[in-house]
Amino acid sequence: MIRKGFKMKLYPGMEKEYEKRHNELWPEMQQMIHEHGGHNYSIYLDPETLVLYGYIEIEDEELWAKSADTEINRKWWDFMADIMETNPDNSPVAVDLHPVFHLD
């Protein structure tokens, strides 16, 4: 497995809505994540900065990259665009984090 960490950012006041939407994650979105090799996915919020820290384990970088072009993923991006920083295509502004330590 390949471990990936990244950060994104919420708009002020959207903390509860972000959590609600993820607690109600569409089954089709869950299925797409798994079909594209995503496992053990977590997102954490720093309430002081509204920065979201994501962690996911993927099977293959190329397979995972293809998930961005799925219809369900594009629909999810559109659904989330009103509560977080996004790029012009509604993908979240995400910055990969450099791993500095891991312990099994």
DSSP file (Angstrom, degrees, kcal/mol; ACC not computed):
  #  RESIDUE AA STRUCTURE BP1 BP2  ACC     N-H-->O    O-->H-N    N-H-->O    O-->H-N    TCO  KAPPA ALPHA  PHI   PSI    X-CA   Y-CA   Z-CA
    1    1 A M              0   0    0      0, 0.0     2,-0.5     0, 0.0    58,-0.2   0.000 360.0 360.0 360.0 147.4    0.0    0.0    0.0
    2    2 A I  E     -A   58   0A   0     56,-3.1    56,-2.9     2,-0.0     2,-0.4  -0.933 360.0-143.7-105.5 124.6    1.0    3.6   -0.7
    3    3 A R  E     -A   57   0A   0     -2,-0.5     2,-0.4    54,-0.2    54,-0.2  -0.768  19.0-171.9 -91.2 131.7    0.2    6.0    2.2
    4    4 A K  E     -A   56   0A   0     52,-2.9    52,-2.3    -2,-0.4     2,-0.4  -0.980   8.2-172.4-126.5 136.0   -0.9    9.5    1.1
    5    5 A G  E     +AB  55  97A   0     92,-0.5    92,-3.0    -2,-0.4     2,-0.3  -0.959  14.8 160.1-122.3 145.9   -1.4   12.6    3.2
    6    6 A F  E     -AB  54  96A   0     48,-2.0    48,-3.2    -2,-0.4     2,-0.3  -0.971  25.5-134.2-155.7 164.7   -2.9   15.9    2.0
    7    7 A K  E     +AB  53  95A   0     88,-2.1    88,-2.2    -2,-0.3     2,-0.2  -0.956  19.1 171.7-129.5 151.5   -4.6   19.0    3.2
    8    8 A M  E     -A   52   0A   0     44,-2.2    44,-2.7    -2,-0.3     2,-0.4  -0.796  24.5-122.7-139.8 179.3   -7.6   21.0    2.1
    9    9 A K  E     -A   51   0A   0     84,-0.3    76,-2.5    76,-0.3    42,-0.2  -0.991  10.1-146.8-141.3 134.7   -9.5   24.0    3.6
   10   10 A L  B     -D   84   0B   0     40,-2.6    74,-0.3    -2,-0.4     3,-0.1  -0.533  26.2-112.4 -87.3 157.0  -13.1   24.6    4.7
   11   11 A Y    >   -     0   0    0     72,-2.5     3,-1.7    -2,-0.2     4,-0.1  -0.622  52.7 -81.6 -80.1 150.7  -14.9   27.9    4.5
   12   12 A P  T 3  S+     0   0    0      0, 0.0    -1,-0.1     0, 0.0    38,-0.0  -0.240 115.1  17.4 -55.5 138.0  -15.8   29.5    7.9
   13   13 A G  T 3  S+     0   0    0     -3,-0.1     4,-0.3     1,-0.1     3,-0.2   0.462  96.8 101.8  82.2   2.5  -18.8   28.0    9.5
   14   14 A M    <>  +     0   0    0     -3,-1.7     4,-2.6     1,-0.2     5,-0.2   0.289  44.1 103.6-102.3  10.0  -18.9   24.9    7.3
   15   15 A E  H  > S+     0   0    0      1,-0.2     4,-2.1     2,-0.2     5,-0.2   0.936  84.5  41.9 -59.3 -50.9  -17.5   22.4    9.8
   16   16 A K  H  > S+     0   0    0      1,-0.2     4,-2.6    -3,-0.2    -1,-0.2   0.883 114.9  51.2 -66.7 -38.2  -20.7   20.7   10.8
   17   17 A E  H  > S+     0   0    0     -4,-0.3     4,-2.6     2,-0.2    -1,-0.2   0.899 108.9  51.3 -66.1 -40.1  -22.0   20.6    7.2
   18   18 A Y  H  X S+     0   0    0     -4,-2.6     4,-1.9     2,-0.2    -2,-0.2   0.940 112.9  45.2 -60.9 -47.4  -18.7   19.0    6.0
   19   19 A E  H  X S+     0   0    0     -4,-2.1     4,-2.4    -5,-0.2    -2,-0.2   0.914 112.1  52.5 -63.4 -42.7  -18.9   16.3    8.7
   20   20 A K  H  X S+     0   0    0     -4,-2.6     4,-1.2     1,-0.2    -2,-0.2   0.935 108.6  49.7 -58.2 -48.3  -22.6   15.7    8.0
   21   21 A R  H  < S+     0   0    0     -4,-2.6    -1,-0.2     1,-0.2    -2,-0.2   0.873 113.0  46.6 -62.5 -36.3  -22.0   15.3    4.2
   22   22 A H  H >< S+     0   0    0     -4,-1.9     3,-1.5     1,-0.2    -1,-0.2   0.840 107.1  56.3 -76.2 -31.5  -19.2   12.8    4.9
   23   23 A N  H 3< S+     0   0    0     -4,-2.4    -1,-0.2     1,-0.3    -2,-0.2   0.746 113.2  43.6 -66.8 -21.3  -21.3   10.9    7.5
   24   24 A E  T 3< S+     0   0    0     -4,-1.2    -1,-0.3    -5,-0.2    -2,-0.2  -0.027  85.2 166.3-109.3  27.6  -23.8   10.5    4.7
   25   25 A L    <   -     0   0    0     -3,-1.5    -3,-0.1     1,-0.1     5,-0.0  -0.164  44.5-106.0 -50.6 130.1  -21.3    9.6    2.0
   26   26 A W    >>  -     0   0    0      1,-0.1     4,-2.1    -5,-0.1     3,-0.6  -0.290  17.9-129.3 -60.3 138.1  -23.0    8.2   -1.0
   27   27 A P  H 3> S+     0   0    0      0, 0.0     4,-2.5     0, 0.0     5,-0.2   0.856 110.0  57.0 -56.2 -35.6  -22.7    4.4   -1.5
   28   28 A E  H 3> S+     0   0    0      2,-0.2     4,-2.1     1,-0.2     5,-0.1   0.848 106.4  49.3 -65.7 -32.9  -21.6    5.0   -5.1
   29   29 A M  H <> S+     0   0    0     -3,-0.6     4,-2.4     2,-0.2    -1,-0.2   0.912 110.4  49.8 -71.6 -43.0  -18.8    7.3   -3.9
   30   30 A Q  H  X S+     0   0    0     -4,-2.1     4,-2.1     1,-0.2    -2,-0.2   0.928 112.1  48.9 -58.1 -45.5  -17.6    4.6   -1.4
   31   31 A Q  H  X S+     0   0    0     -4,-2.5     4,-2.8     1,-0.2    -2,-0.2   0.908 109.7  51.2 -62.8 -43.4  -17.7    2.0   -4.1
   32   32 A M  H  X S+     0   0    0     -4,-2.1     4,-1.6     2,-0.2    -1,-0.2   0.912 108.0  52.5 -62.1 -42.8  -15.7    4.2   -6.5
   33   33 A I  H  <>S+     0   0    0     -4,-2.4     5,-2.8     1,-0.2     3,-0.3   0.938 114.0  43.0 -58.6 -47.2  -13.0    4.9   -3.8
   34   34 A H  H ><5S+     0   0    0     -4,-2.1     3,-1.7     1,-0.2    -2,-0.2   0.896 110.5  55.0 -67.3 -40.1  -12.6    1.1   -3.3
   35   35 A E  H 3<5S+     0   0    0     -4,-2.8    -1,-0.2     1,-0.3    -2,-0.2   0.778 107.7  51.5 -63.9 -25.5  -12.7    0.3   -7.0
   36   36 A H  T 3<5S-     0   0    0     -4,-1.6    24,-0.3    -3,-0.3    -1,-0.3   0.130 127.5 -97.5 -99.9  20.2   -9.8    2.7   -7.5
   37   37 A G  T < 5S+     0   0    0     -3,-1.7    22,-1.1     1,-0.2     2,-0.4   0.651  72.8 147.3  82.2  17.6   -7.7    1.2   -4.8
   38   38 A G  E   < +C   58   0A   0     -5,-2.8     2,-0.3    20,-0.2    -1,-0.2  -0.742  15.2 159.2 -91.4 133.1   -8.5    3.5   -1.9
   39   39 A H  E     +C   57   0A   0     18,-3.0    18,-2.8    -2,-0.4    -5,-0.0  -0.945  51.0  24.3-143.5 161.4   -8.5    2.1    1.6
   40   40 A N  E    S-     0   0A   0     -2,-0.3     2,-0.5     1,-0.2    -1,-0.2   0.896  75.7-179.1  51.0  51.9   -8.2    3.2    5.2
   41   41 A Y  E     +     0   0A   0     15,-0.2     2,-0.3    -3,-0.1    15,-0.2  -0.728   7.1 168.4 -92.7 126.1   -9.4    6.8    4.4
   42   42 A S  E     -C   55   0A   0     13,-3.0    13,-3.0    -2,-0.5     2,-0.4  -0.982  17.9-163.6-135.5 148.6   -9.6    9.4    7.1
   43   43 A I  E     -C   54   0A   0     -2,-0.3     2,-0.3    11,-0.2    11,-0.2  -1.000   9.4-167.0-132.0 132.7  -10.0   13.2    7.2
   44   44 A Y  E     -C   53   0A   0      9,-3.0     9,-3.5    -2,-0.4     2,-0.4  -0.902   9.3-143.6-119.6 147.7   -9.2   15.3   10.3
   45   45 A L  E     -C   52   0A   0     -2,-0.3     7,-0.2     7,-0.2     3,-0.1  -0.932   6.0-152.5-114.2 131.9  -10.2   18.9   10.9
   46   46 A D  E >>> -C   51   0A   0      5,-2.6     4,-2.5    -2,-0.4     5,-0.7  -0.902  14.9-161.8 -93.4 105.8   -8.1   21.6   12.7
   47   47 A P  T 345S+     0   0    0      0, 0.0    -1,-0.1     0, 0.0   -32,-0.1   0.737  83.8  58.3 -66.7 -21.5  -10.9   23.8   14.0
   48   48 A E  T 345S+     0   0    0      1,-0.1    -2,-0.0     3,-0.1    -3,-0.0   0.859 123.7  20.0 -74.0 -34.8   -8.6   26.7   14.6
   49   49 A T  T <45S-     0   0    0     -3,-0.7    -1,-0.1     2,-0.2     3,-0.1   0.566  95.2-128.4-109.7 -12.9   -7.4   27.0   11.0
   50   50 A L  T  <5 +     0   0    0     -4,-2.5   -40,-2.6     1,-0.3     2,-0.4   0.664  57.8 149.0  65.2  19.7  -10.2   25.1    9.2
   51   51 A V  E   < -AC   9  46A   0     -5,-0.7    -5,-2.6   -42,-0.2     2,-0.4  -0.710  38.3-147.9 -83.2 131.8   -7.5   23.0    7.5
   52   52 A L  E     -AC   8  45A   0    -44,-2.7   -44,-2.2    -2,-0.4     2,-0.6  -0.853   6.0-156.2 -97.9 133.3   -8.6   19.4    6.7
   53   53 A Y  E     -AC   7  44A   0     -9,-3.5    -9,-3.0    -2,-0.4     2,-0.3  -0.954  12.3-163.9-113.6 118.0   -5.9   16.8    6.9
   54   54 A G  E     -AC   6  43A   0    -48,-3.2   -48,-2.0    -2,-0.6     2,-0.4  -0.757   9.9-173.6-104.0 148.0   -6.6   13.7    4.8
   55   55 A Y  E     +AC   5  42A   0    -13,-3.0   -13,-3.0    -2,-0.3     2,-0.3  -0.995  12.5 162.8-137.2 130.8   -4.9   10.3    4.9
   56   56 A I  E     -A    4   0A   0    -52,-2.3   -52,-2.9    -2,-0.4     2,-0.5  -0.996  29.2-140.9-146.0 148.2   -5.6    7.4    2.5
   57   57 A E  E     -AC   3  39A   0    -18,-2.8   -18,-3.0    -2,-0.3     2,-0.3  -0.943  26.6-172.2-106.8 129.7   -3.9    4.2    1.6
   58   58 A I  E     -AC   2  38A   0    -56,-2.9   -56,-3.1    -2,-0.5   -20,-0.2  -0.863  27.2-143.5-122.7 156.4   -3.9    3.4   -2.2
   59   59 A E  S    S+     0   0    0    -22,-1.1     2,-0.3    -2,-0.3   -22,-0.1   0.824  86.5   6.6 -83.8 -34.6   -2.9    0.4   -4.2
   60   60 A D     >  -     0   0    0    -24,-0.3     4,-2.5     1,-0.1    -1,-0.3  -0.969  57.8-141.0-156.7 129.7   -1.6    2.2   -7.2
   61   61 A E  H  > S+     0   0    0     -2,-0.3     4,-2.5     1,-0.2     5,-0.2   0.905 104.8  49.5 -60.0 -44.0   -1.0    5.9   -8.0
   62   62 A E  H  > S+     0   0    0      2,-0.2     4,-1.2     1,-0.2    -1,-0.2   0.915 112.4  46.7 -65.3 -44.1   -2.1    5.5  -11.7
   63   63 A L  H  > S+     0   0    0      1,-0.2     4,-0.6     2,-0.2     3,-0.4   0.919 113.4  49.6 -63.5 -43.2   -5.4    3.7  -10.7
   64   64 A W  H >< S+     0   0    0     -4,-2.5     3,-1.5     1,-0.2     4,-0.4   0.905 105.1  57.3 -63.3 -41.0   -6.1    6.3   -8.0
   65   65 A A  H >< S+     0   0    0     -4,-2.5     3,-1.1     1,-0.3     4,-0.3   0.826  98.7  61.7 -59.5 -32.0   -5.5    9.2  -10.4
   66   66 A K  H >< S+     0   0    0     -4,-1.2     3,-1.2    -3,-0.4    -1,-0.3   0.720  86.4  74.6 -67.8 -20.5   -8.2    7.8  -12.6
   67   67 A S  G X< S+     0   0    0     -3,-1.5     3,-1.6    -4,-0.6     6,-0.3   0.814  83.6  67.3 -63.1 -28.5  -10.8    8.2   -9.9
   68   68 A A  G <  S+     0   0    0     -3,-1.1    -1,-0.3    -4,-0.4    -2,-0.2   0.780  98.5  52.1 -62.2 -26.5  -10.7   12.0  -10.5
   69   69 A D  G <  S+     0   0    0     -3,-1.2    -1,-0.3    -4,-0.3     2,-0.2   0.310  82.9 113.3 -96.4   9.0  -12.3   11.5  -13.9
   70   70 A T  S <> S-     0   0    0     -3,-1.6     4,-2.1     1,-0.1     5,-0.2  -0.514  72.5-125.4 -80.1 151.9  -15.3    9.4  -12.8
   71   71 A E  H  > S+     0   0    0      1,-0.2     4,-2.1     2,-0.2     5,-0.1   0.897 110.2  51.3 -61.3 -41.8  -18.8   10.8  -13.0
   72   72 A I  H  > S+     0   0    0      1,-0.2     4,-2.1     2,-0.2    -1,-0.2   0.873 108.9  51.0 -67.4 -35.7  -19.5   10.1   -9.3
   73   73 A N  H  > S+     0   0    0     -6,-0.3     4,-2.6     2,-0.2    -1,-0.2   0.917 110.1  48.9 -66.8 -42.4  -16.3   11.9   -8.2
   74   74 A R  H  X S+     0   0    0     -4,-2.1     4,-2.2     1,-0.2    -2,-0.2   0.890 110.8  51.3 -62.8 -38.6  -17.2   15.0  -10.4
   75   75 A K  H  X S+     0   0    0     -4,-2.1     4,-2.0     2,-0.2    -1,-0.2   0.900 109.9  49.8 -64.4 -40.1  -20.7   15.0   -8.9
   76   76 A W  H  X S+     0   0    0     -4,-2.1     4,-2.0     2,-0.2    -2,-0.2   0.919 108.6  52.2 -64.6 -44.4  -19.2   14.9   -5.4
   77   77 A W  H  X S+     0   0    0     -4,-2.6     4,-1.2     1,-0.2    -1,-0.2   0.927 110.2  48.4 -57.3 -45.0  -16.8   17.8   -6.1
   78   78 A D  H  < S+     0   0    0     -4,-2.2     3,-0.3     1,-0.2     4,-0.3   0.898 110.7  51.8 -61.5 -40.2  -19.8   19.8   -7.4
   79   79 A F  H  < S+     0   0    0     -4,-2.0     3,-0.3     1,-0.2    -1,-0.2   0.823 115.6  40.6 -64.3 -34.2  -21.7   18.9   -4.2
   80   80 A M  H >X S+     0   0    0     -4,-2.0     3,-1.9     1,-0.2     4,-0.6   0.571  88.6  92.8 -92.9 -10.8  -18.8   20.0   -1.9
   81   81 A A  T 3< S+     0   0    0     -4,-1.2     3,-0.3    -3,-0.3    -1,-0.2   0.730  78.4  60.1 -61.9 -24.8  -17.8   23.2   -3.8
   82   82 A D  T 34 S+     0   0    0     -4,-0.3    -1,-0.3    -3,-0.3    -2,-0.1   0.584 109.7  40.8 -81.0  -7.4  -20.0   25.5   -1.7
   83   83 A I  T <4 S+     0   0    0     -3,-1.9   -72,-2.5     1,-0.1     2,-0.3   0.431 114.7  36.1-120.3   0.1  -18.3   24.7    1.6
   84   84 A M  B  < S-D   10   0B   0     -4,-0.6   -74,-0.2    -3,-0.3     2,-0.2  -0.968  90.2 -79.9-149.7 163.7  -14.6   24.4    0.8
   85   85 A E        +     0   0    0    -76,-2.5     8,-2.0    -2,-0.3     2,-0.3  -0.464  56.1 177.9 -66.9 131.9  -11.8   26.0   -1.3
   86   86 A T  B     -E   92   0C   0      6,-0.3     5,-0.1    -2,-0.2    -1,-0.0  -0.901  29.4-116.5-135.1 162.3  -11.9   24.6   -4.8
   87   87 A N    >   -     0   0    0      4,-3.2     3,-2.4    -2,-0.3     6,-0.1  -0.370  51.6 -87.7 -83.8 171.8  -10.2   24.9   -8.2
   88   88 A P  T 3  S+     0   0    0      0, 0.0    -1,-0.1     0, 0.0    -2,-0.0   0.776 131.1  53.7 -55.9 -27.4  -12.1   26.1  -11.3
   89   89 A D  T 3  S-     0   0    0      2,-0.1   -11,-0.1     3,-0.0   -12,-0.1   0.306 121.2-109.0 -89.1  10.4  -13.3   22.5  -12.0
   90   90 A N  S <  S+     0   0    0     -3,-2.4   -10,-0.1     1,-0.3     3,-0.1   0.435  74.0 140.2  74.5   2.7  -14.7   22.3   -8.5
   91   91 A S        -     0   0    0      1,-0.1    -4,-3.2    -5,-0.1    -1,-0.3  -0.509  63.7 -98.2 -67.8 146.0  -11.9   19.8   -7.4
   92   92 A P  B     -E   86   0C   0      0, 0.0     2,-0.9     0, 0.0    -6,-0.3  -0.373  31.9-110.6 -65.5 143.1  -10.8   20.6   -3.9
   93   93 A V        +     0   0    0     -8,-2.0     2,-0.4   -84,-0.2   -84,-0.3  -0.664  53.3 177.4 -69.4 109.5   -7.7   22.7   -3.5
   94   94 A A        -     0   0    0     -2,-0.9     2,-0.5   -86,-0.1   -86,-0.2  -0.963  22.0-161.8-125.6 136.2   -5.5   19.9   -2.1
   95   95 A V  E     -B    7   0A   0    -88,-2.2   -88,-2.1    -2,-0.4     2,-0.1  -0.973  22.7-127.1-118.0 123.0   -1.8   20.0   -1.2
   96   96 A D  E     -B    6   0A   0     -2,-0.5     2,-0.4   -90,-0.2   -90,-0.3  -0.430  23.4-137.1 -66.6 141.3    0.1   16.8   -0.8
   97   97 A L  E     -B    5   0A   0    -92,-3.0   -92,-0.5    -2,-0.1    -1,-0.1  -0.814  12.5-122.8-102.5 142.4    1.9   16.5    2.4
   98   98 A H        -     0   0    0     -2,-0.4     2,-0.2   -94,-0.1   -94,-0.0  -0.714  27.6-124.7 -84.5 123.4    5.5   15.1    2.7
   99   99 A P        +     0   0    0      0, 0.0     3,-0.1     0, 0.0    -1,-0.0  -0.489  35.6 167.9 -70.3 134.6    5.7   12.1    5.0
  100  100 A V        +     0   0    0      1,-0.4     2,-0.3    -2,-0.2    -2,-0.0   0.545  62.9  15.6-120.8 -15.1    8.3   12.6    7.7
  101  101 A F        +     0   0    0      2,-0.0    -1,-0.4     0, 0.0     2,-0.3  -0.961  53.7 171.0-160.8 142.0    7.6    9.7   10.1
  102  102 A H        -     0   0    0     -2,-0.3     2,-0.4    -3,-0.1     0, 0.0  -0.975   4.6-176.9-150.6 140.4    5.7    6.4   10.2
  103  103 A L              0   0    0     -2,-0.3    -2,-0.0     1,-0.1     0, 0.0  -0.976 360.0 360.0-139.0 124.3    5.6    3.5   12.7
  104  104 A D              0   0    0     -2,-0.4    -1,-0.1     0, 0.0     0, 0.0   0.439 360.0 360.0 -84.5 360.0    3.7    0.3   12.3
